[in-house]
Amino acid sequence: MRIKVGVIFGGESVEHEVSIISALQAINKIDEEKYEIVPIYITKDREWYTGEMLRDIDVYRDLDLIKRYATNVVLYYKNGSYVLQKKNGLFKGTVKEIDIAFPIVHGTNVEDGGLQGYLQTIGIPYVGPNVYAAVAGQDKTIMKDIWKSADLPMTNYVWFYDVDYRSDADEVLKRVSKLKYPLIVKPATTGSSVGIGFCDNENELRDAIDDALQYDSKIVVEEVVNNLKEVNIAVMGNYEHQKVSEIEEVLSGNKFLTYTDKYIGGGKNSKLKGTPSKSKGMASTNRKLPADLDRKTRDEIESIAIKAFKALGSAGNSRIDFLIDEKTNKVYINEINSIPGSLAFYLWEAKDIDFTNVLDEMINIGIKDYKRRIGKTHSFETNILAGFADRGGVKGMKGAKGKLK
């Protein structure tokens, strides 16, 4: 009997469309002899839909088609199974059952622990990072603070809340002034280079902060690495076991890798059914693969990547981005993508591990992590409320109210 895999994608995120591309790439490569694929699309207004039509990217050109012909569902636990139940209509029966959820989501509200929290609450096995790792992997301030405590090499940085900047911008800028220009400004919890600004002086800094504040309430300002070479590596596993992919060098004509570099430019002849020729996800990025690195630098990046992955408690398949000063050969860790665009399949293919095997391994890690999780004690059989009524219960508390004043 095949394992029923619910591939969840979309969501209320600025990376909504990127998630669709990544998910459909994966759906086309999952081994259907082993797994029954159940596509689950979350719209930007947070409605969940399922249906075979969701496997074709053409339907996303007109979202009204999805609302008209796909089935609006909710996922919950029912009689020992995890079911997608029809949400509307006279007959609200079970549409599909799934055995494991596979979130292929990017950005705020989905990759950041929100979706993982729901899946863990209802108890379903799921692929990828748990709640804690997802939060840390999405919030650059938490991520950097954890890596700082692990003594991993990073550029100098400052972070602050929008309320602090709006109430006293001069004080925040005073803190930032301890950093050396040029600087890069980032919303703390978005991805795909959305809202990022590069600045050489305070006027440009103010403009970049104003732009970033449109996307997030928490902002990070970092020193830029000079003589920059940007390289990425993927790590697969969990806190017990890890392995690394090939390393790529990302090529861009811009000062930093933009959303356009990542997802719009450079891709032709897509193999994804119904996909526009320039929508290949991170697979379309211009790159040198493998990266041109000496053995020492390669070993350093692999070692730091594994330490960073473990420090965050990550699981599944993450991509970790590095910055190298080519003049000094100094390596800096930049950030982790807990559920990377295109699931970084191209980094594994460069090591002769095809996408189908990557997906199979990710699902198996999810199953193993679930078995480990349910083997731990999370609740007790004792019901402390059982004798509560005998002790006066809520009424007794009302009588004690005066004594507590």
N, C-alpha and C positions, 0 to 999 in steps of 0.2 A: 504494500500500500504506500502511495506517495505521501510525503510530508506536505501539508498545505501551508504555503508561505504567503502571508499577506504583505505585499510590498506597499508601504505607505509613502506618499510623496505629496508635494505641493505645500499648502499651508499659508498662513498669514505672515509672509516674509518678503523682504525685498529680493530674495533669491528664489522666489517661487518658480519662475520659469527655468532657472538652472536646475532645480530639483526635478522638474519634469524630464528634462533631457537626461540627467544622470540616471533616473529610475528606469526610463524606457531603454536606455543602453543596457542596464543590468537585466531587465526582464527578457530582452532578446538573447541573453547569454546564459541565463539560469538553466541548468540541466533538467529538462522537463520529463525525463525518464525517472528521475529521483524526486522531483518536486512538482506539486500542482501550484501554479502561480495564481494568486488572487490580487489583482491591482486595486489599491485603495487610494483614491485621490481626495485630498483636502483642498477645498476652494479657498480663495482669499478671504471669504467671509465665514470660514471655519466649518462649512458643511462637508460631510463625508459622503463619497460616492464610490460605488463599485460597478463593474461590468466589463465584459471583454472589449468593448469599444475603446476603453481607456488605454489599451495597449498601442493604439495608433496615434502618433503625435498630431496628425491632421485635425483631430477633433478639438484640439486645444486652441485652434484658430477662432472658434466660435463657442464660447462657454455655455451659451444657451442650449446648444445641442446636448451637452453633458447633462444639464439640469432637466432636459426633456426626455432623454433616452436612457441615461444611466440610472442606477437605483440609489436613492438617498438612504443612507444606513447609519446605524450607531453600532459601535463595538463594545460588547460587554460579556461578562461571565454568566453562563446560564446552564444549569444542570450538568456541571462537570465539563462544559465545553466553552470555547471562546467563539462567539457568534457575531456575525454581521446581520443585524435585524433591520428590516425595512422600517423606515421612520414615519412615512406618511401613507395614507390610503386606508381602506377598510380592512385589508388583510395584512397585518403587520407581523408576518411570520419571518422565520430565519431565511436569509438569502444564501449565506455561505457560512461555513465554519472554517476557522484557521487554527493551525497548530503553533505557529510561531510568527511574530511580526518582524518585518525587515524594514525599518525606517531608512529611507534614502532621501533625507531632507537636509536643507541647508539654511542656516540663519536663525534669526530671532523667532521665538514662539514654537519652534519645532526641533531644531538641533541643540538648543540651549538647555535641555533638561525638562522642558515643559511636557513634551510628548512622552519622553522616557518615564517621567513621573506618573503619567496616566497609565501607561502600559504596566509599570511595576505595581501600581495600586490595584489593578484588576487581576494581577498575577500571571499574565501571559509571558511566556518566554519571548525574548526579543534580541535582535542582532545589534551589535555595536556598543558604545559606551553606556555605562549606567548613569543614573541621575547626577551623581557627584562629578564624574568625569566629564559629562556633557556640559554641566554648568561651568566648570573650570576651563574647559576647552573653548567655550564660546566667549567668556568674559576675559578680555586681554589683561585686565588689572589683576584678577585672581590668578590667572595663568602665570603672569610675570612674577607675582609675589611668591608663588609656590616654587617656581624655578630659581628665583633669587635665593630662597632658603635652601635649595639643593645645590647652590653654588655653581649654577650653569652660566656660561658666558653670554651676556646680553648687552645691548647698548643702554646708555643711561636714559631714564624715562621719568616722567611726572604724570600723574593722573588726577582728575578732579571731577566733581559733579556740576551739572548745569546750574543748579541753584547757587553754588558758590561763585561761579563765574558771573552770573547775572547780578548777584548782590555786591560783589567786590572784585571786578575784573582786574584791577591793578594789583591786588594781592596775589591773585592766581598768576598773573603775568610775571610778578616778582619771583615766584617759585620757579616758573618756566625759564626765567632769565639765567638760571644756574646751568642750563644746558647750552651746548654750543651749536650755533647754526652751521649748516642748514638743518631744519627740523621737519619731521613728518607728523601730521595730526591725524588721528584715527578715532572714529566712534568705537567704544570699547567692546560692544557686543554684536556688531554686524560683521559680515564677511564679504568675500568677492570684491574687495577694494572699493566698496560703496562708501561714499562720504569722506574719502581720504584726500588730504591736501598736503602739498609740499611747499615749504616756505623758507625764504632767505633772510627775512627781516620781520620786525614786529607788526608792520602793517599787513603783510601777507599772513602772518600768524593769526591776527585777529579775524581776517576774512576766512581762513581755513577753519578756525574754531566755530565761527558762526555757521558755516556750512555743515560741519560735523554735528552740531547741536540739533540739526533738523532730523537726524537719524537716531540719536541716542541721548540719554541723560548723563552718561559717563564718558569722559574723553581722555584719551592717552596722547601725550606728546613725547616723541622719541628723537634722539639724535640720529642723523642719517649716517650710514656707513659710506665712507669715501672709497673711490676706486672699486665700485661695487660689482660683485659677481653674486647673483642669486641662484641658489641651488635648493632642490627639494628631494626628500627621501620619504618613502612610506614605511611604516612599521605595522606588522601584523601580529596579533596575539592578545594576551591579557597580562595581568601582573605577574603571572608565573613564568610564561614562556613568550619570547618575542623573536621575530626575525625581520630582516630589513630587505628592502627592494634595491633596485639599481638607483643611482643618483642622477638626476637631470640638472642641467643648467638652463634656466629660463631666459629667453632672449626677448627683449623689448626695446623699442625705440624711445620709450618714455622714461621718466625719472624713477618710476616704480611701476609694477605690473598692474595695469588698469583692468576694469571690468571688460572693456572692449578687447584687450589683449587676451583675456582668459576665455571669453565665451562667444565673441562675435566675429573677430577677425581670423583669417588664416585657414579656415577649414573648408575643404571641398570634397566632393565625392563621398558624402556620408553613406555609411552602410546601414544606418538606422532607417527602418521603413517609415516613409512619410515625412522624414526629417528634412527641413530646408538645408541647402548645401552648406550654410555657415552656422550650423547649430550642433557642433560636436562636443560641446562642453569643454572641460579642461584639456581634452584630447586634441583640440584644435590649436592650442597655444604653440607658438614658435619655441623650439627647444633644441638643445644639444643633448643627446641621450646615447651613451652615457656621458656625463659631464667630464670635462678635461681636468682631472685632479690627480695630484701625486698620491702615492699610497699612504703617506702619513696623514694628509688632510682627509682623505677618504675614510681612514680608520677613525679619525677624530670625530667626523660627522656621524658615522654609524654609532659610535659609543655614546655621544651626547644625545642622539635621537632616542636610543633605548632608555637612557636615564630619564629623559624628559617624559617619555611615554609612561614609564613606571611611576614617576613622581606624581603624575596626574591621575593615576589609576585607570588609564585608558584601556579600551578593549575593542576588538574588531580590527579595522584597517584604517589607520590614520595617516595623513600626510603631514610631515613636519618641514617647515621652511627655514632655510638658513641664509645668512648674509655673510659674504667673505670680502675683506679688504684685500684686494689682489696685491697691493704694494707691500703690506706687512704680513700677508697670509694669515691674518687673525680671523677666526671663525666666531660668528655670533648666532645664537638661536633666535629666530624671529617669532614664529607662532605655530600652533598646531591646528590642523583641520580635522576634527574628530570624525566627520563624515565628509570626506573630500569630494569635490566635483569630479564626476566620472569615476568615483571610487578609486582614483589613481591607478586604474587597471594597466595603463601603459607603462608604469614604473615596474610592475611585476612581469609584464610581457617581455620587457628588456632582460629579464632573468629567466626567460623561457617558462614562466608560469602563466598560463593563459587565463583569460577573464573568467571563464567557467569554473576553473579550479579555485580562483580567488573567492568567488561567490560561495562556492561549496565550503571552503574553509571558514569563511565568515559565519555562515549558518551553523557550522559545527561548533565554533567557539561560543556562539550565542546559546546553544543547547547546553554545552558544558558549564557555562557561567550560571545558567538557570538552575541546573542540578546542584551546583555548589551553593547557590543562594538559598534554595529551599531546604538545604541540609543544615543551615544555621538556625538558631533559635531566634524568632522574631516576636513571639507572644507566649503567654503562659496560660495553662488550662484553668488556673484559679481565677474565678470571677470575683473581684473585690466588691462588686456592687450587689452580690447575692444576698448578703445580710444587711444591706444598707437600710432597707425599710424597717428592720427590727431595731435599728439604732436611732430611729426618728426620721431618717431620710431627709428630704428637702424641707419638710415641716419642722424637723428638729433644728435645721440650720436657721430657719426663720426665727426660732425662739432664742437662738444663740446670738442673733444679730446685734442685740443691744449690748451684750457682754463684750463684743469685739470692738465696739466703738471706743 
